[in-house]
Amino acid sequence: MKNINLFTPIKIGSIELKNKIVMAPMTRCRAIGNIPNDLMKDYYEQRASAGLII
């Protein structure tokens, strides 16, 4: 198997990503009554450098 460096840039179609890390959104478990809140904002700010969040 070929070694893949997750921390190198990649281009997928017209989207340029700074790394190959893709993360699913996990804020549903933090939403109170399905309403976005400050905790959700903090969650995504903390993970903004992770790569692509779907």
C-alpha positions as CSV (number, residue, x, y, z in Angstrom):
1,M,0.0,0.0,0.0
2,K,1.3,3.5,-0.9
3,N,2.0,5.8,2.0
4,I,-0.4,8.8,2.0
5,N,0.5,11.9,3.9
6,L,-2.7,13.4,5.3
7,F,-1.2,16.8,5.9
8,T,-0.3,17.6,2.3
9,P,-2.6,19.8,0.1
10,I,-5.0,18.2,-2.4
11,K,-7.2,19.6,-5.1
12,I,-10.6,17.9,-5.7
13,G,-12.2,19.4,-8.8
14,S,-12.3,23.1,-8.2
15,I,-11.9,22.8,-4.4
16,E,-8.4,23.2,-2.9
17,L,-7.8,21.7,0.5
18,K,-4.8,22.3,2.7
19,N,-4.8,18.7,3.8
20,K,-6.6,15.4,3.2
21,I,-8.6,15.3,6.5
22,V,-12.4,15.1,6.1
23,M,-14.7,15.3,9.1
24,A,-18.4,14.8,9.5
25,P,-20.4,17.6,11.3
26,M,-21.1,16.6,14.9
27,T,-23.1,19.5,16.1
28,R,-26.5,17.8,16.2
29,C,-25.5,16.2,19.5
30,R,-24.7,19.7,20.9
31,A,-27.8,21.5,19.5
32,I,-30.5,22.3,22.0
33,G,-33.9,21.8,20.3
34,N,-32.1,21.8,16.9
35,I,-31.3,25.5,17.2
36,P,-27.8,26.6,16.4
37,N,-26.0,28.2,19.4
38,D,-22.7,29.6,20.6
39,L,-21.4,26.1,21.5
40,M,-21.8,25.1,17.9
41,K,-19.9,28.2,16.8
42,D,-17.1,27.3,19.2
43,Y,-17.0,23.7,18.0
44,Y,-16.4,24.7,14.4
45,E,-13.9,27.4,15.3
46,Q,-11.9,24.8,17.2
47,R,-11.9,22.5,14.2
48,A,-11.5,25.0,11.3
49,S,-8.0,23.9,10.6
50,A,-8.9,20.2,10.5
51,G,-9.6,20.2,6.7
52,L,-13.0,19.7,5.0
53,I,-16.0,19.5,7.2
54,I,-19.0,18.1,5.3
